[in-house]
């Protein structure tokens, strides 16, 4: 029983950390898109993805769908920024 409690605490910490990182990504993505003067629809078109999918990338809810690494690279190219900037890497 103690082992399962430790696993649950570890999972909760990991989940919380991922939520914070996703929030940072979503905020950075929106900031960069607005700085570039693009709409969400223009981003979705440039990335060749549905608007609904793009909107989930800018969403800061814990149920948001995270883009894969390949998509993060594509987003950075479209926005003429770096993946580090989008991901909040220091």
Buried (B, 14 or more C-beta within 10 A) or exposed (E): EEEEEEEEEEEEEEEEEEBEEBBBBBEBBBBBBEEEEBEBEBBBBBBEBEBEEBBBBBBEEEEBEBBEEEBBBBBBEBBEBEEEBBBEEE
